[in-house]
Amino acid sequence: MSAAADDFAVVDRLLTARRSCRGYLPEPVPRETIESVLTTAQHTASWCNTQPWGVHIVSGEAREALSKAAVENVMATFGQPAPSDFPFPDSYTGVYNERRKEVGWQLYEAVGVERGDREGSAMQMLRNFEFFGAPHVAIITTDADLGVYGAIDCGLYVNSFMLAAEALGLGTCAQAAIAQVAPAVREVLDLPDDRRVVCGISFGRPDPDHPTARFTSRRAPIEDAVRFVD
C-alpha cells in the first residue's frame, strides 16, 4: 500500500470511528496529552490565516464551577430564547428535523428514557451542562468582529481537535448547547466583551460500559449531499 493510501486509511478510520461520547471515565487526561491535541489542532486552516479560535481548557474546580453556573443559567432561562452569541435555528424542518429526531431517540433509548417522559428527557438535557461527566471541557470562542466567518473557522478547529483526540484514544462531544449558556461561560471564564462563545467540547477517556456507547448516529449517503457538475 502506498504512503498516500496509508494516510487516507488513517483519516477514514478516524472519521468513521469518531462519535459523540456521552459517557466518560473520571480520571483526568495528562496535560501533555491535551497539549498534543492542541498542537495538532492549531494547524487548522482558517480564512486569511486569521486563526480566530480562542480555547479555554476547563478542568477540576473550574470545571465544577462552570457546570454549576451553566445549570443555573439554563434553569433560570428555561422556556425562553437561548441567550447564545450566535442565534440558534428558529426550527428544524424536513430531513433536518428527521435526522435530529432520529439521533435524539437513539440517545433516549440508550439511556432508558421513554417517549413522553418529559422529566427523563429534561434530566438528559441537563447532562449537556454537566459535560456528560467528562473531566475536561474545551470552550471555543471567536472574535466578535469576524462574525460568521470566525465561527466557521472555529468549526474547522473543533473537527481537528476531535480527530486529534480520537487518534490518542480520547472521547469527545462537540456541544452547541454550551452556547445557550454564554452569559454563564462569560462570567466564569471572565471573557472580554469582544469574544463570542461558539461551543464547548467535552473530552476525556470514554467509558466503554456507558449505555450511550451502544449507538452511533447514521450518516446520509454522499448522493444526498453532493452534485457532480461537469
MDAnalysis code that builds the backbone (N, CA, C; Angstrom):
import MDAnalysis as mda
import numpy as np

u = mda.Universe.empty(690, n_residues=230, atom_resindex=np.repeat(np.arange(230), 3), trajectory=True)
u.add_TopologyAttr("name", ["N", "CA", "C"] * 230)
u.add_TopologyAttr("resid", np.arange(1, 231))
u.add_TopologyAttr("resname", ["MET", "SER", "ALA", "ALA", "ALA", "ASP", "ASP", "PHE", "ALA", "VAL", "VAL", "ASP", "ARG", "LEU", "LEU", "THR", "ALA", "ARG", "ARG", "SER", "CYS", "ARG", "GLY", "TYR", "LEU", "PRO", "GLU", "PRO", "VAL", "PRO", "ARG", "GLU", "THR", "ILE", "GLU", "SER", "VAL", "LEU", "THR", "THR", "ALA", "GLN", "HIS", "THR", "ALA", "SER", "TRP", "CYS", "ASN", "THR", "GLN", "PRO", "TRP", "GLY", "VAL", "HIS", "ILE", "VAL", "SER", "GLY", "GLU", "ALA", "ARG", "GLU", "ALA", "LEU", "SER", "LYS", "ALA", "ALA", "VAL", "GLU", "ASN", "VAL", "MET", "ALA", "THR", "PHE", "GLY", "GLN", "PRO", "ALA", "PRO", "SER", "ASP", "PHE", "PRO", "PHE", "PRO", "ASP", "SER", "TYR", "THR", "GLY", "VAL", "TYR", "ASN", "GLU", "ARG", "ARG", "LYS", "GLU", "VAL", "GLY", "TRP", "GLN", "LEU", "TYR", "GLU", "ALA", "VAL", "GLY", "VAL", "GLU", "ARG", "GLY", "ASP", "ARG", "GLU", "GLY", "SER", "ALA", "MET", "GLN", "MET", "LEU", "ARG", "ASN", "PHE", "GLU", "PHE", "PHE", "GLY", "ALA", "PRO", "HIS", "VAL", "ALA", "ILE", "ILE", "THR", "THR", "ASP", "ALA", "ASP", "LEU", "GLY", "VAL", "TYR", "GLY", "ALA", "ILE", "ASP", "CYS", "GLY", "LEU", "TYR", "VAL", "ASN", "SER", "PHE", "MET", "LEU", "ALA", "ALA", "GLU", "ALA", "LEU", "GLY", "LEU", "GLY", "THR", "CYS", "ALA", "GLN", "ALA", "ALA", "ILE", "ALA", "GLN", "VAL", "ALA", "PRO", "ALA", "VAL", "ARG", "GLU", "VAL", "LEU", "ASP", "LEU", "PRO", "ASP", "ASP", "ARG", "ARG", "VAL", "VAL", "CYS", "GLY", "ILE", "SER", "PHE", "GLY", "ARG", "PRO", "ASP", "PRO", "ASP", "HIS", "PRO", "THR", "ALA", "ARG", "PHE", "THR", "SER", "ARG", "ARG", "ALA", "PRO", "ILE", "GLU", "ASP", "ALA", "VAL", "ARG", "PHE", "VAL", "ASP"])
u.atoms.positions = np.array([
    [0.856, -1.205, 0.000],
    [0.000, 0.000, 0.000],
    [0.884, 1.245, 0.000],
    [0.526, 2.248, -0.804],
    [1.311, 3.472, -0.892],
    [1.156, 4.314, 0.360],
    [2.084, 5.281, 0.520],
    [2.005, 6.178, 1.672],
    [0.703, 6.977, 1.652],
    [0.285, 7.395, 0.438],
    [-0.963, 8.157, 0.338],
    [-2.154, 7.304, 0.754],
    [-2.140, 6.042, 0.333],
    [-3.236, 5.148, 0.713],
    [-3.238, 4.903, 2.215],
    [-2.050, 4.776, 2.802],
    [-1.951, 4.610, 4.251],
    [-2.536, 5.822, 4.970],
    [-2.171, 7.016, 4.501],
    [-2.677, 8.238, 5.127],
    [-4.191, 8.334, 5.006],
    [-4.692, 7.997, 3.814],
    [-6.144, 8.050, 3.615],
    [-6.845, 7.071, 4.544],
    [-6.273, 5.890, 4.703],
    [-6.887, 4.879, 5.565],
    [-6.971, 5.371, 7.007],
    [-5.954, 6.100, 7.456],
    [-5.958, 6.636, 8.820],
    [-7.061, 7.682, 8.976],
    [-7.135, 8.613, 8.014],
    [-8.166, 9.656, 8.087],
    [-9.556, 9.030, 8.040],
    [-9.742, 8.067, 7.139],
    [-11.034, 7.398, 7.022],
    [-11.407, 6.677, 8.319],
    [-10.446, 6.017, 8.920],
    [-10.714, 5.292, 10.167],
    [-11.105, 6.264, 11.285],
    [-10.379, 7.381, 11.408],
    [-10.665, 8.338, 12.473],
    [-12.036, 8.985, 12.296],
    [-12.357, 9.364, 11.054],
    [-13.655, 9.987, 10.809],
    [-14.799, 8.995, 11.025],
    [-14.580, 7.752, 10.644],
    [-15.627, 6.739, 10.777],
    [-15.816, 6.320, 12.239],
    [-14.710, 6.230, 12.979],
    [-14.784, 5.755, 14.363],
    [-15.253, 6.828, 15.329],
    [-14.967, 8.105, 15.027],
    [-15.311, 9.175, 15.966],
    [-16.824, 9.278, 16.117],
    [-17.261, 9.464, 17.341],
    [-18.672, 9.669, 17.632],
    [-18.783, 10.622, 18.801],
    [-19.980, 11.108, 19.055],
    [-20.202, 11.991, 20.200],
    [-20.268, 11.142, 21.461],
    [-19.256, 11.270, 22.283],
    [-19.143, 10.463, 23.504],
    [-19.916, 11.147, 24.634],
    [-20.830, 10.408, 25.254],
    [-21.644, 10.962, 26.340],
    [-21.489, 10.177, 27.640],
    [-20.351, 9.492, 27.771],
    [-20.040, 8.782, 28.999],
    [-18.531, 8.657, 29.144],
    [-17.978, 9.141, 30.260],
    [-16.529, 9.240, 30.435],
    [-16.068, 8.604, 31.738],
    [-14.830, 8.161, 31.715],
    [-14.172, 7.759, 32.950],
    [-13.739, 9.023, 33.691],
    [-13.699, 8.994, 35.015],
    [-13.454, 10.230, 35.762],
    [-12.002, 10.709, 35.761],
    [-11.059, 9.834, 35.456],
    [-9.650, 10.220, 35.550],
    [-9.308, 11.326, 34.558],
    [-8.590, 12.356, 35.003],
    [-8.194, 13.428, 34.086],
    [-7.189, 12.952, 33.047],
    [-7.175, 13.621, 31.934],
    [-6.220, 13.338, 30.859],
    [-4.916, 14.061, 31.180],
    [-3.753, 13.409, 31.023],
    [-2.479, 14.087, 31.300],
    [-2.317, 15.368, 30.482],
    [-1.707, 16.355, 31.100],
    [-1.535, 17.659, 30.443],
    [-0.794, 17.522, 29.117],
    [0.214, 16.666, 29.062],
    [0.978, 16.546, 27.818],
    [0.133, 15.970, 26.684],
    [-0.830, 15.100, 27.019],
    [-1.720, 14.555, 26.001],
    [-2.639, 15.638, 25.466],
    [-3.180, 16.467, 26.363],
    [-4.033, 17.576, 25.945],
    [-3.248, 18.542, 25.063],
    [-2.016, 18.823, 25.441],
    [-1.199, 19.745, 24.649],
    [-0.888, 19.169, 23.269],
    [-0.763, 17.849, 23.171],
    [-0.556, 17.230, 21.860],
    [-1.766, 17.456, 20.961],
    [-2.966, 17.287, 21.522],
    [-4.194, 17.545, 20.756],
    [-4.233, 19.002, 20.301],
    [-3.942, 19.909, 21.210],
    [-3.996, 21.337, 20.893],
    [-2.960, 21.727, 19.838],
    [-1.771, 21.157, 19.927],
    [-0.711, 21.477, 18.970],
    [-1.097, 21.044, 17.564],
    [-1.688, 19.856, 17.462],
    [-2.124, 19.375, 16.153],
    [-3.291, 20.197, 15.629],
    [-4.268, 20.473, 16.484],
    [-5.445, 21.241, 16.053],
    [-5.079, 22.653, 15.619],
    [-3.983, 23.182, 16.135],
    [-3.583, 24.546, 15.792],
    [-3.223, 24.685, 14.313],
    [-3.006, 23.566, 13.640],
    [-2.704, 23.602, 12.203],
    [-3.950, 23.707, 11.338],
    [-5.100, 23.868, 11.942],
    [-6.359, 24.007, 11.198],
    [-6.304, 25.190, 10.234],
    [-6.851, 24.987, 9.034],
    [-6.938, 26.083, 8.067],
    [-7.947, 27.122, 8.538],
    [-7.724, 28.380, 8.161],
    [-8.669, 29.449, 8.509],
    [-8.630, 30.530, 7.445],
    [-9.732, 31.276, 7.411],
    [-9.884, 32.362, 6.440],
    [-8.742, 33.373, 6.593],
    [-7.942, 33.589, 5.536],
    [-6.810, 34.527, 5.545],
    [-5.834, 34.244, 6.689],
    [-5.819, 32.985, 7.157],
    [-4.946, 32.576, 8.261],
    [-5.197, 33.402, 9.525],
    [-6.451, 33.783, 9.760],
    [-6.767, 34.598, 10.932],
    [-6.669, 33.811, 12.232],
    [-6.871, 32.472, 12.167],
    [-6.793, 31.633, 13.360],
    [-7.590, 32.252, 14.525],
    [-8.893, 32.414, 14.360],
    [-9.673, 33.202, 15.320],
    [-10.048, 32.473, 16.598],
    [-9.789, 31.186, 16.671],
    [-10.256, 30.430, 17.826],
    [-9.495, 30.801, 19.100],
    [-10.251, 30.977, 20.146],
    [-9.692, 31.062, 21.488],
    [-10.166, 29.828, 22.239],
    [-9.292, 29.187, 22.991],
    [-9.623, 27.918, 23.629],
    [-9.318, 27.991, 25.122],
    [-10.317, 27.710, 25.934],
    [-10.124, 27.544, 27.377],
    [-10.296, 26.064, 27.698],
    [-9.266, 25.435, 28.250],
    [-9.372, 24.058, 28.720],
    [-9.748, 24.119, 30.192],
    [-10.963, 23.700, 30.503],
    [-11.502, 23.873, 31.854],
    [-11.561, 22.512, 32.547],
    [-10.902, 22.428, 33.706],
    [-10.794, 21.162, 34.432],
    [-10.941, 21.413, 35.927],
    [-11.032, 20.329, 36.687],
    [-11.000, 20.424, 38.144],
    [-12.081, 21.308, 38.726],
    [-11.694, 22.156, 39.688],
    [-12.664, 23.013, 40.369],
    [-13.298, 24.019, 39.417],
    [-12.524, 24.483, 38.439],
    [-13.079, 25.427, 37.465],
    [-14.170, 24.761, 36.635],
    [-13.970, 23.496, 36.303],
    [-14.984, 22.743, 35.566],
    [-16.264, 22.635, 36.398],
    [-16.121, 22.339, 37.682],
    [-17.292, 22.228, 38.555],
    [-18.027, 23.558, 38.658],
    [-17.269, 24.650, 38.758],
    [-17.892, 25.973, 38.850],
    [-18.620, 26.323, 37.562],
    [-18.024, 25.981, 36.436],
    [-18.659, 26.276, 35.157],
    [-19.935, 25.448, 34.977],
    [-19.881, 24.181, 35.354],
    [-21.058, 23.323, 35.252],
    [-22.194, 23.857, 36.129],
    [-21.876, 24.232, 37.352],
    [-22.894, 24.756, 38.272],
    [-23.532, 26.023, 37.703],
    [-22.699, 26.934, 37.202],
    [-23.222, 28.181, 36.647],
    [-24.052, 27.919, 35.399],
    [-23.631, 26.948, 34.576],
    [-24.359, 26.633, 33.350],
    [-25.730, 26.045, 33.660],
    [-25.795, 25.125, 34.623],
    [-27.073, 24.525, 35.003],
    [-28.003, 25.594, 35.568],
    [-27.482, 26.460, 36.414],
    [-28.302, 27.526, 36.980],
    [-28.817, 28.460, 35.886],
    [-27.961, 28.759, 34.913],
    [-28.341, 29.642, 33.810],
    [-29.465, 29.036, 32.991],
    [-29.330, 27.748, 32.651],
    [-30.340, 27.125, 31.794],
    [-31.664, 26.958, 32.548],
    [-31.602, 26.712, 33.847],
    [-32.827, 26.589, 34.628],
    [-33.529, 27.943, 34.763],
    [-32.752, 29.001, 34.893],
    [-33.320, 30.337, 35.060],
    [-33.951, 30.856, 33.773],
    [-33.483, 30.356, 32.632],
    [-33.991, 30.844, 31.349],
    [-34.818, 29.790, 30.618],
    [-35.218, 28.728, 31.323],
    [-35.938, 27.621, 30.689],
    [-37.226, 28.118, 30.043],
    [-37.437, 27.710, 28.780],
    [-38.629, 28.136, 28.059],
    [-38.487, 29.465, 27.352],
    [-37.346, 30.132, 27.538],
    [-37.097, 31.400, 26.875],
    [-36.089, 31.184, 25.744],
    [-35.996, 32.132, 24.804],
    [-34.995, 32.009, 23.745],
    [-33.590, 31.898, 24.346],
    [-32.779, 31.005, 23.778],
    [-31.432, 30.800, 24.296],
    [-30.598, 32.063, 24.126],
    [-29.932, 32.522, 25.215],
    [-29.131, 33.753, 25.128],
    [-27.754, 33.499, 24.513],
    [-27.728, 32.839, 23.355],
    [-26.457, 32.489, 22.736],
    [-25.913, 33.653, 21.918],
    [-24.591, 33.659, 21.715],
    [-23.958, 34.721, 20.939],
    [-24.227, 34.572, 19.446],
    [-24.526, 33.347, 19.011],
    [-24.909, 33.089, 17.622],
    [-26.319, 32.497, 17.647],
    [-27.290, 33.131, 16.993],
    [-28.679, 32.668, 17.082],
    [-28.839, 31.220, 16.633],
    [-29.613, 30.473, 17.388],
    [-29.945, 29.098, 17.018],
    [-31.017, 29.125, 15.919],
    [-31.163, 28.038, 15.158],
    [-32.239, 27.985, 14.161],
    [-33.599, 28.165, 14.831],
    [-34.505, 28.857, 14.146],
    [-35.854, 29.017, 14.674],
    [-36.574, 27.683, 14.743],
    [-36.291, 26.818, 13.769],
    [-36.919, 25.494, 13.748],
    [-36.108, 24.587, 12.834],
    [-36.377, 23.284, 12.960],
    [-35.794, 22.291, 12.065],
    [-36.936, 21.697, 11.250],
    [-36.771, 21.646, 9.936],
    [-37.826, 21.136, 9.075],
    [-37.267, 20.072, 8.145],
    [-38.177, 19.320, 7.539],
    [-37.789, 18.346, 6.528],
    [-36.794, 17.327, 7.035],
    [-35.816, 17.016, 6.197],
    [-34.845, 15.974, 6.527],
    [-34.010, 16.344, 7.746],
    [-33.800, 17.659, 7.984],
    [-33.011, 18.084, 9.140],
    [-33.734, 17.716, 10.438],
    [-35.041, 17.905, 10.433],
    [-35.831, 17.538, 11.604],
    [-35.857, 16.023, 11.781],
    [-35.932, 15.291, 10.674],
    [-35.932, 13.829, 10.741],
    [-34.628, 13.315, 11.354],
    [-33.507, 13.843, 10.911],
    [-32.215, 13.404, 11.425],
    [-32.058, 13.772, 12.897],
    [-32.512, 14.966, 13.234],
    [-32.415, 15.422, 14.623],
    [-33.223, 14.517, 15.547],
    [-34.431, 14.195, 15.131],
    [-35.282, 13.334, 15.956],
    [-34.707, 11.923, 16.053],
    [-34.182, 11.423, 14.938],
    [-33.651, 10.067, 14.927],
    [-32.531, 9.904, 15.952],
    [-31.570, 10.818, 15.937],
    [-30.447, 10.682, 16.859],
    [-30.889, 10.956, 18.292],
    [-31.877, 11.858, 18.459],
    [-32.393, 12.122, 19.797],
    [-33.037, 10.896, 20.413],
    [-33.837, 10.170, 19.625],
    [-34.486, 8.978, 20.150],
    [-33.505, 7.837, 20.336],
    [-32.456, 7.793, 19.518],
    [-31.403, 6.809, 19.747],
    [-30.771, 7.019, 21.118],
    [-30.496, 8.284, 21.433],
    [-29.899, 8.614, 22.724],
    [-30.845, 8.270, 23.868],
    [-32.099, 8.688, 23.761],
    [-33.057, 8.421, 24.830],
    [-33.252, 6.924, 25.038],
    [-33.325, 6.184, 23.952],
    [-33.492, 4.738, 24.062],
    [-32.298, 4.110, 24.774],
    [-31.096, 4.598, 24.465],
    [-29.889, 4.039, 25.071],
    [-29.872, 4.230, 26.582],
    [-30.374, 5.386, 27.053],
    [-30.330, 5.674, 28.488],
    [-31.646, 5.355, 29.186],
    [-32.597, 4.753, 28.458],
    [-33.829, 4.298, 29.087],
    [-34.890, 5.348, 29.275],
    [-34.848, 6.433, 28.490],
    [-35.892, 7.459, 28.557],
    [-36.943, 7.129, 27.513],
    [-38.175, 6.882, 27.960],
    [-39.249, 6.509, 27.048],
    [-39.920, 7.749, 26.462],
    [-40.539, 7.563, 25.300],
    [-41.268, 8.664, 24.665],
    [-42.368, 9.163, 25.598],
    [-42.437, 10.471, 25.728],
    [-43.430, 11.061, 26.615],
    [-42.927, 11.321, 28.021],
    [-41.726, 10.828, 28.336],
    [-41.151, 11.034, 29.664],
    [-40.448, 12.388, 29.685],
    [-41.206, 13.433, 29.984],
    [-40.662, 14.792, 29.936],
    [-39.603, 15.016, 31.020],
    [-39.831, 14.445, 32.193],
    [-38.846, 14.605, 33.272],
    [-37.537, 13.921, 32.895],
    [-37.636, 12.710, 32.343],
    [-36.435, 11.993, 31.953],
    [-35.670, 12.701, 30.852],
    [-36.392, 13.246, 29.865],
    [-35.722, 13.956, 28.778],
    [-35.100, 15.259, 29.265],
    [-35.765, 15.925, 30.222],
    [-35.204, 17.156, 30.788],
    [-33.914, 16.865, 31.553],
    [-33.899, 15.767, 32.301],
    [-32.694, 15.392, 33.040],
    [-31.551, 15.065, 32.077],
    [-31.879, 14.387, 30.978],
    [-30.856, 14.078, 29.988],
    [-30.340, 15.349, 29.332],
    [-31.239, 16.321, 29.082],
    [-30.821, 17.595, 28.521],
    [-29.819, 18.296, 29.422],
    [-30.062, 18.229, 30.741],
    [-29.163, 18.891, 31.685],
    [-27.771, 18.265, 31.703],
    [-27.672, 17.010, 31.258],
    [-26.364, 16.362, 31.189],
    [-25.399, 17.131, 30.291],
    [-25.950, 17.858, 29.306],
    [-25.092, 18.702, 28.465],
    [-24.264, 19.659, 29.310],
    [-24.906, 20.205, 30.335],
    [-24.269, 21.250, 31.136],
    [-23.476, 20.672, 32.307],
    [-23.509, 19.358, 32.422],
    [-22.603, 18.634, 33.320],
    [-21.476, 18.005, 32.518],
    [-21.437, 18.355, 31.231],
    [-20.407, 17.884, 30.300],
    [-20.357, 16.360, 30.226],
    [-21.512, 15.743, 30.449],
    [-21.653, 14.286, 30.387],
    [-20.650, 13.558, 31.275],
    [-20.215, 14.231, 32.330],
    [-19.272, 13.612, 33.253],
    [-17.835, 13.645, 32.792],
    [-17.541, 14.321, 31.698],
    [-16.157, 14.405, 31.207],
    [-15.308, 15.211, 32.193],
    [-14.051, 14.830, 32.376],
    [-13.195, 15.576, 33.305],
    [-12.725, 16.927, 32.769],
    [-12.902, 17.136, 31.465],
    [-12.444, 18.390, 30.856],
    [-13.482, 18.881, 29.852],
    [-13.510, 20.190, 29.670],
    [-14.293, 20.762, 28.579],
    [-13.474, 21.890, 27.960],
    [-13.411, 21.900, 26.634],
    [-12.764, 22.988, 25.912],
    [-13.845, 23.972, 25.479],
    [-13.704, 25.220, 25.866],
    [-14.648, 26.258, 25.459],
    [-14.031, 27.014, 24.291],
    [-14.758, 27.045, 23.181],
    [-14.246, 27.652, 21.948],
    [-14.919, 29.003, 21.735],
    [-14.109, 30.047, 21.577],
    [-14.635, 31.387, 21.329],
    [-13.965, 31.993, 20.098],
    [-14.597, 33.036, 19.581],
    [-14.046, 33.753, 18.436],
    [-14.201, 35.248, 18.661],
    [-13.505, 36.017, 17.849],
    [-13.580, 37.468, 17.944],
    [-14.885, 37.965, 17.334],
    [-15.567, 38.852, 18.020],
    [-16.864, 39.345, 17.556],
    [-16.771, 40.005, 16.184],
    [-15.678, 40.704, 15.912],
    [-15.556, 41.435, 14.654],
    [-15.492, 40.522, 13.436],
    [-15.156, 39.246, 13.626],
    [-15.041, 38.321, 12.495],
    [-16.366, 37.676, 12.131],
    [-17.387, 37.869, 12.959],
    [-18.727, 37.412, 12.628],
    [-18.797, 35.937, 12.308],
    [-19.624, 35.607, 11.305],
    [-19.880, 34.214, 10.983],
    [-18.633, 33.517, 10.456],
    [-17.728, 34.246, 9.812],
    [-16.534, 33.606, 9.275],
    [-15.598, 33.138, 10.386],
    [-15.545, 33.883, 11.459],
    [-14.789, 33.416, 12.612],
    [-15.389, 32.152, 13.186],
    [-16.725, 32.088, 13.222],
    [-17.406, 30.902, 13.732],
    [-17.164, 29.701, 12.829],
    [-17.165, 29.915, 11.500],
    [-16.892, 28.825, 10.571],
    [-15.490, 28.269, 10.800],
    [-14.514, 29.162, 10.940],
    [-13.145, 28.708, 11.201],
    [-13.062, 27.931, 12.506],
    [-13.811, 28.362, 13.511],
    [-13.835, 27.627, 14.778],
    [-14.436, 26.238, 14.585],
    [-15.422, 26.123, 13.695],
    [-15.981, 24.811, 13.396],
    [-14.934, 23.877, 12.811],
    [-14.089, 24.394, 11.932],
    [-12.994, 23.592, 11.395],
    [-12.050, 23.169, 12.521],
    [-11.770, 24.098, 13.432],
    [-10.884, 23.791, 14.559],
    [-11.474, 22.693, 15.431],
    [-12.767, 22.759, 15.684],
    [-13.433, 21.739, 16.505],
    [-13.231, 20.359, 15.895],
    [-13.403, 20.251, 14.586],
    [-13.228, 18.954, 13.929],
    [-11.794, 18.465, 14.056],
    [-10.832, 19.362, 13.878],
    [-9.423, 18.981, 14.027],
    [-9.137, 18.502, 15.446],
    [-9.671, 19.222, 16.417],
    [-9.484, 18.857, 17.823],
    [-10.026, 17.452, 18.073],
    [-11.229, 17.180, 17.569],
    [-11.854, 15.891, 17.836],
    [-11.120, 14.740, 17.149],
    [-10.633, 14.963, 15.936],
    [-9.900, 13.905, 15.242],
    [-8.555, 13.636, 15.918],
    [-7.881, 14.694, 16.357],
    [-6.617, 14.509, 17.074],
    [-6.851, 13.759, 18.376],
    [-7.926, 14.110, 19.072],
    [-8.262, 13.420, 20.319],
    [-8.593, 11.954, 20.053],
    [-9.337, 11.683, 18.993],
    [-9.688, 10.306, 18.632],
    [-8.428, 9.482, 18.375],
    [-7.459, 10.085, 17.706],
    [-6.214, 9.380, 17.404],
    [-5.459, 8.995, 18.670],
    [-5.675, 9.733, 19.754],
    [-4.997, 9.460, 21.023],
    [-5.890, 8.689, 21.992],
    [-6.992, 8.147, 21.489],
    [-7.855, 7.307, 22.317],
    [-8.804, 8.057, 23.224],
    [-9.034, 9.328, 22.958],
    [-9.932, 10.127, 23.781],
    [-11.317, 10.185, 23.156],
    [-12.332, 10.351, 23.990],
    [-13.679, 10.590, 23.533],
    [-13.962, 12.084, 23.559],
    [-14.804, 12.537, 22.645],
    [-15.164, 13.952, 22.573],
    [-16.645, 14.100, 22.270],
    [-17.189, 15.246, 22.649],
    [-18.556, 15.590, 22.268],
    [-18.622, 17.098, 22.046],
    [-18.785, 17.497, 20.797],
    [-18.946, 18.914, 20.487],
    [-20.353, 19.343, 20.905],
    [-20.463, 20.446, 21.634],
    [-21.738, 20.824, 22.239],
    [-22.111, 22.267, 21.922],
    [-23.003, 22.427, 20.941],
    [-23.558, 23.747, 20.690],
    [-24.379, 24.221, 21.881],
    [-24.860, 23.253, 22.682],
    [-25.672, 23.607, 23.853],
    [-24.943, 24.578, 24.775],
    [-23.618, 24.508, 24.812],
    [-22.866, 25.395, 25.701],
    [-23.044, 26.852, 25.293],
    [-23.301, 27.092, 24.004],
    [-23.556, 28.461, 23.564],
    [-24.852, 29.006, 24.151],
    [-25.752, 28.107, 24.573],
    [-27.012, 28.537, 25.181],
    [-26.803, 29.209, 26.537],
    [-25.672, 28.934, 27.143],
    [-25.392, 29.500, 28.462],
    [-24.189, 30.438, 28.374],
    [-24.114, 31.170, 27.267],
    [-22.997, 32.096, 27.058],
    [-22.801, 33.074, 28.218],
    [-23.873, 33.619, 28.827],
    [-23.647, 34.531, 29.957],
    [-22.897, 33.871, 31.115],
    [-23.233, 32.610, 31.414],
    [-22.541, 31.895, 32.493],
    [-21.089, 31.629, 32.118],
    [-20.855, 31.228, 30.881],
    [-19.483, 30.971, 30.413],
    [-18.663, 32.245, 30.492],
    [-19.265, 33.337, 30.034],
    [-18.551, 34.616, 30.028],
    [-18.176, 35.047, 31.452],
    [-19.078, 34.840, 32.393],
    [-18.812, 35.252, 33.780],
    [-17.741, 34.375, 34.428],
    [-17.869, 33.061, 34.312],
    [-16.934, 32.153, 34.981],
    [-15.535, 32.276, 34.404],
    [-15.440, 32.414, 33.077],
    [-14.119, 32.478, 32.435],
    [-13.608, 33.905, 32.275],
    [-14.396, 34.868, 32.720],
    [-14.010, 36.275, 32.640],
    [-13.630, 36.651, 31.209],
    [-14.507, 36.309, 30.265],
    [-14.249, 36.602, 28.859],
    [-14.437, 38.088, 28.578],
    [-13.589, 38.665, 27.765],
    [-13.785, 40.070, 27.380],
    [-15.024, 40.216, 26.500],
    [-15.534, 41.427, 26.393],
    [-16.772, 41.673, 25.662],
    [-16.661, 41.362, 24.176],
    [-15.439, 41.353, 23.635],
    [-15.292, 41.136, 22.196],
    [-15.139, 39.663, 21.818],
    [-15.319, 38.745, 22.796],
    [-15.258, 37.314, 22.486],
    [-16.669, 36.741, 22.437],
    [-16.910, 35.881, 21.457],
    [-18.199, 35.236, 21.281],
    [-18.049, 33.731, 21.525],
    [-18.962, 33.169, 22.307],
    [-18.919, 31.739, 22.624],
    [-19.504, 30.955, 21.450],
    [-18.707, 30.049, 20.884],
    [-19.143, 29.235, 19.742],
    [-19.733, 27.910, 20.225],
    [-18.993, 27.191, 21.054],
    [-19.448, 25.879, 21.533],
    [-18.486, 25.383, 22.604],
    [-18.760, 24.209, 23.118],
    [-17.842, 23.521, 24.012],
    [-17.507, 22.161, 23.426],
    [-16.417, 21.577, 23.892],
    [-16.068, 20.194, 23.539],
    [-15.755, 19.464, 24.835],
    [-16.664, 18.614, 25.281],
    [-16.364, 17.762, 26.429],
    [-15.409, 16.672, 25.967],
    [-14.432, 16.336, 26.806],
    [-13.497, 15.294, 26.384],
    [-12.853, 14.599, 27.575],
    [-12.404, 13.384, 27.324],
    [-11.757, 12.560, 28.346],
    [-11.664, 11.137, 27.830],
    [-11.330, 10.212, 28.726],
    [-11.290, 8.795, 28.361],
    [-12.720, 8.262, 28.302],
    [-13.130, 7.685, 27.180],
    [-14.508, 7.187, 27.093],
    [-14.746, 5.996, 28.005],
    [-15.951, 5.933, 28.555],
    [-16.370, 4.797, 29.381],
    [-17.020, 3.767, 28.460],
    [-16.354, 2.635, 28.204],
    [-16.905, 1.659, 27.253],
    [-18.179, 0.989, 27.745],
    [-18.458, 1.082, 29.048],
    [-19.640, 0.433, 29.614],
    [-20.830, 1.376, 29.752],
    [-20.655, 2.638, 29.362],
    [-21.765, 3.584, 29.470],
    [-22.842, 3.226, 28.451],
    [-24.130, 3.357, 28.819],
    [-25.208, 2.976, 27.897],
    [-25.139, 3.664, 26.535],
    [-24.652, 4.905, 26.503],
    [-24.627, 5.631, 25.232],
    [-23.517, 5.154, 24.304],
    [-22.656, 4.269, 24.786],
    [-21.602, 3.721, 23.926],
    [-22.161, 2.732, 22.914],
    [-23.453, 2.439, 23.015],
    [-24.048, 1.392, 22.178],
    [-24.500, 1.873, 20.808],
    [-24.546, 3.180, 20.583],
    [-25.064, 3.616, 19.288],
    [-24.151, 4.656, 18.646],
    [-24.231, 4.710, 17.331],
    [-23.541, 5.712, 16.537],
    [-24.550, 6.305, 15.563],
    [-24.561, 7.600, 15.431],
    [-25.532, 8.236, 14.544],
    [-25.263, 7.870, 13.086],
    [-26.354, 7.782, 12.337],
    [-26.272, 7.382, 10.932],
    [-25.846, 8.562, 10.059],
    [-25.108, 8.271, 8.988],
    [-24.737, 9.290, 8.020],
    [-25.441, 9.040, 6.694],
    [-25.883, 10.111, 6.072],
    [-26.546, 10.006, 4.782],
    [-25.529, 9.627, 3.713],
    [-25.958, 8.956, 2.658],
    [-25.045, 8.657, 1.549],
    [-24.629, 9.932, 0.841],
    [-23.489, 9.899, 0.186],
    [-22.988, 11.123, -0.447],
    [-23.946, 11.648, -1.504],
    [-24.775, 10.760, -2.092],
    [-25.730, 11.201, -3.107],
    [-26.721, 12.217, -2.550],
    [-26.944, 12.194, -1.224],
    [-27.863, 13.139, -0.607],
    [-27.257, 14.525, -0.423],
    [-25.949, 14.617, -0.538],
    [-25.271, 15.874, -0.226],
    [-24.473, 16.455, -1.394],
    [-24.178, 15.629, -2.397],
    [-23.195, 16.014, -3.413],
    [-23.809, 16.000, -4.807],
    [-23.470, 17.006, -5.610],
    [-23.760, 17.026, -7.052],
    [-22.459, 17.187, -7.795],
    [-22.224, 16.350, -8.780],
    [-21.081, 16.487, -9.653],
    [-21.512, 17.300, -10.878],
    [-20.851, 18.417, -11.111],
    [-21.172, 19.297, -12.220],
    [-19.990, 19.326, -13.178],
    [-20.166, 18.779, -14.370],
    [-19.078, 18.696, -15.366],
    [-19.237, 19.768, -16.441],
])
